[in-house]
Amino acid sequence: MANAGLQLLGFILSFLGWIGAIVSTALPQWRIYSYAGDNIVTAQAMYEGLWMSCVSQSTGQIQCKVFDSLLNLNSTLQATRALMVVGILLGVIAIFVATVGMKCMKCLEDDEVQKMRMAVIGGVIFLLAGLAILVATAWYGNRIVQEFYDPMTPVNARYEFGQALFTGWAAASLCLLGGALLCCSCPRKTTSYPTPRPYPKPVPSSGKDYV
């Protein structure tokens, strides 16, 4: 019963991480304008995501522009997009595989070992999805840090970490933790011992053998 609870907890954490990855990919606040330096403009807020860049006015009006050309984007943004999409697709596969292996489901109920193996495979796929999301967010965050501390970058063109980036890090952590818990339901190998052979019963000796 404890193993089933641990398995369910791992699935819930992984599923929440997958939802967080979708939210992080869709949000445009991957990096936000840094109000550092002398020329501070508080009338508007600028932020960029994987798919668009937006400007929010102090009046509440928001204007967004979708990145039109894929080839015109830098390599970091293209790689981040690809890794996030791969992580989400792996999460979809992991959800279906892990659902089959859950103890609370009726699938493969006759073969307990195969059912547990399906749960472990789902956990491994969740680990791969979390790793892809973690690499994507860490790569993008490293680019923000490099541009921020680059002396060639103008002060009014520097950006900091946005909310979507933190959401992506949390999603990656949940996928990795949940996948690890699912992998803990790996079936234990049972040691088979040979059947003991019965010893022959001693035949009682009769008194005629002695003279």
Phi, psi and omega in degrees: 000321178295323178295321178294321177294320177295322178295317179294321178297318178297321179293319181294316179297317179295320180295319177296322176296322178295318176298318178296326178294320177296316180297316180297320180294324184279332183290144179270000184265057175282326173217140183241154183296136180267125179271061179249145179107185183277323182273088181260124178249107182263359182285343181213154179236130181247138177209156183228152177232200180280339187239342185203165172239141186230155175230123180252122180276161178292341178281354181100354179281133181240129177240127182236146178231122180283141176293116186283305187267125177288323182287340181277351181281154178286162186295327180295317180293320178296317179293322178295317176303310184298316182293321179293319178294319177297318179298320179292317179295320175297324177297322177298314179297318182296325180296314180294318182292315182292328178297321178296325182273359180290140181291338180277357179261157183271354182291140179052038183290334181283331181250096184292322182293315179295326179294318179291326178295323177297321177296321179293318178298318176299321177295321178296319179294323175297323177296318178295320178296315178297324178293320178296318179293320180295317179296319181296312182291322179292322179296313180295319178296323178295324177295320178298317181295317180297318180290328181292318182267004176286122181294342179279347180278126178300152182296325182276010178234025181259145183235159177236177181295137177258175183295326181294328179292319177293324176297321178295320177295319177295320179296318178297319179296318180294319179295318180293317180293314179295320178296322178294321178293323177293324178292341178289348179271024179295134181294135179281143179282126179269129180277124181261126179258144178293146180292131182292139178275136180290137177283142178292137180288135179293137179276124180295134180279140179272164183286349182288343181287342180256138179250000000 
